[in-house]
Amino acid sequence: MANVLADYLIALADDELILGHRVSEWCGHAPILEEDIAFANIALDEIGHARLWLELAAKELGEDPSTFPDKQAFFRSPADYRNLPLAELPNGDWAFSMLRQYLFDSFELARLEALNQSTHTGLSELAAKIRTEELYHLRHTQAWVLRLAQGTEESQQRSQKALNALWPHAQQFSSPLPAEEELNNEKKVPSSSELFSPWVSHQSDFFDEIGLALPPQTNSIDADRFTHTEHLTELLSDMQEVARLVPEGRW
């Protein structure tokens, strides 16, 4: 049975899962050992948040919360995923990955704060729980963005290059999630477009303060949650391989 809130929750989970998988690819490759551990923990948190959103979606659908998350993660095709294309882009260098994580963390925090006011009790409570961990993510990634932007000449150049590449994709944050308009009318979820303008203003001030220049928003890359790059197909092929080899396996 169709459930619009479940559709919305699954899209939230897809962002977390795909981004978490990308972050996990840095395990063993981060520039310093401490960051290898820290970024791996962020990856685990993101994937854990995906599971929490999927468990809530399962309850909305009358599915088993213990099995539904794995079914959604490992047995859907790329066309069925509803994550933002920004999450599926290859990692690039450290500046690119850290800046992408910062952009996601900062917008996600704004959304979670709004979801905490939801008229849906389960959604409000879960948003408050996830927000606590995302605050730590944001502090960590923001510190790295500042460190790279104001470090060496090379780190500043790489940071600016990453921002030039990522900012056009970041305009996708204003795209609505599935069923967002209907749920917003019921005061269950916020409007992505209404969150976006103050977020852009804040980011403009932040990047100006640390010495990076935002590219024009006219360079935005049009994309939605129903359109994906070839990178998602490659990512899911790796992520789903073992589960699809033994579909009834228990690990």
N, C-alpha and C positions, 0 to 999 in steps of 0.2 A: 504494500500500500504506500502510495506517495506521501511524503511528509516534508513540508517545505523547510522546517527547522532542521531536520536531519540533513537535507541537501546543503544547507548553510554550514552546518557543523563539519560535514565531510570536507567541504572546501577549505575551511580553517585548518583541518587536520592535514590536508594535502600540502598546504604551504609549509607546515611544520615538518612533515615527513621528508619532503623533497629537499628542503633546505638543510635539515638535520643530516640527511645522507651526504649532501655535498660537503658539509663541515667535517663529517667523519672521514672523508677521503684525505684530510690533512694529518690523520693519526700516523705518527712516525715520520712526518715530513715538515712539521712546524719549525720555525727558525731557532727556537730554543726549547730545551726539555720541559721547562715549567709551562710553556705555552702549549706544548704538545698535549700535556695533561689537561690544561684548562680548556682548550678548544674541544678536546674529545669529550669533556664533561658537558660542554654546551651542546654538542651534538646529541648526547644522550638525553639531555633535558628536552631538546626540541622533539626528538622522537617520542619521548615520554608524554609530552604535551599532545602530540598527535594521537597517541593512544587514549588519552583522557577525553579529547573531543569525540573520538570514534565510539568510546564507551557510552557517552551521553547520547550520541546519535542512535546507537543500538537500542537504548531504552525508549527513545522516541518511536522507533520502528518495531518494537516488540521482539528484537533479536537478542541473541545471547551475547552479553558484553564481553564474555571471556573468549569468544571465537570471532566475533565480528571484526575487530581491528585487523587481525591477520588476513582475513578474507579480503578486506578492502585494500590492504597494503600489497599483498602478493598475487592476487588473482584478478586484478582489473587491468585492462589495456590502457596504453597512454591516452587514447581518446576519451577515456572515462575519468581521467584525473582533472581536477579543477584548481590546481595550484596556479599562481602567477608564473608566467614564463621566466621572470627574473630569477626565481629560485632554482631553475633547472640549468642555468648557464654554467659552463665549466668554470672551475675555480680560478683560473688565471694565476697571478702572483699573490703574495701575501697581502699587499695593499688592496687588491681587488676583492679578495675574499673577506677581509676584515671590514672594508667599507660597505660591502653588500650586507654583511651581518648587522652592522650598525644601522643601516637604513631600515632593514626589516625590524630590528629590535625597537627602534624609536617609533615607527608607525604602529607596530603591534602594541606597544605600551599605551598609545593613545586609544586604540580600539578596545583594549582590555579595560581601561578606565571607564570607557563608555558602556561596555558590556556589564560592568559591575553594577550599573544602574538599571539593568534589564528587569522587565516585569516577570520574566521567567526565572523562577527561583533557582533551579538547577544551573542555568546558564550564568546567572549572576554569581553564584557561589563558586563555580568552577573558574570563572574569569578572575575572581579575587585570588584564588589559589595560584593560578598560573602567573598572575601579575607579580607575585612576590619573587619568583625565580627570574622573570624577565627583567626586573629591576637590576639584578646582579649582572645579567647579560649585557644590558645597556651600559652600565658603568664600566664594564670590562672593555667592550668594543669601542666605546667613546674614548677611553683612555688611549687605546691603540691608535685610533684615527688621529688624535692629537699628537701622539708621539711620532707618528710617521710624517705628518704634515709639517711638523716643526723640528724634525731631526736633521738628517743630512740633506745635501742638495739632491742626491739621488732619490732618497725616500720621499722628498717633497714632490719631485717630478713624477714618481710612480703613483703617488697619491692623487695628483691632479689628473694624470692619465686615467686612473681608475674612476675618478668622479666623472670625467668627461664621458666615459663609456657607460657608467651605471645610471647616471641621472636621467637620461632619456627613457630608460626602462623603468625607473622609479615612478614615472608618471602613471604606471599601471596601478599604483596603490589606490587611485581614485575610482577604479573600475568596481562596480558592485559585485558582491558575492551572489550566488544563486538565491533567489527568493528574497533578496535584501529589501526591496521596496515594500513588499507585503509585510514582512516582519518588522520593518521600521515603522510602518503605520500602526502596528500593534504595540509599539514601544518595547519590542523585544531586543532589537539590535540597532546600532547606530548607522547612519548613512556614511558610506566611505567617502563620497564626494564632499560632505560637510566636514569630515575630519581632515581632509587633504589640505585645504587652504591654510589653516593655522599651522599645520605640520610643515608645509613649504616655507612659510614665513619664519618659523623657528629654525629650520635647516639653513635658510639663507643667512640668518644672523650668525649661526654657529660656524658655518664654513668661512664666512667673511672674517670672523674673529680669529680663526686658526690659519688664515692665509691661503685658503683655497677658493677658487672662483667657480661658481655654478655656471654651467653652460646654459644657453637660452632654453626655456621650456618649449620653444617652437621646434626644438630638435626631438621632441618626444616620440617614442616608438609605440605606435598603436598596437595594442594586443589585449586580449581578454582571457578569461579563465577557460575558454573552450578552444583556444588555439595554442598549439604547442610547437616547440622547435624539435629538430631531430635529436637534440641532446637528451630530451626526456626518454625517448625510446631506448637510447644507449644506457641511460642510468637505470631504467627499470629492468632492462635485460640482465644487468649485473645483480641488482638488488633482489630480483625475483627468481633467479636461477635455481637455487637450492630448493626453495619451497615448491617450485613447479616440478622438480625432479621427483619429489616424494610428497605429493599433495596431502596425504593423510598422516604425514610424519609428526611425531611429538618430540620436542627438543628439550 
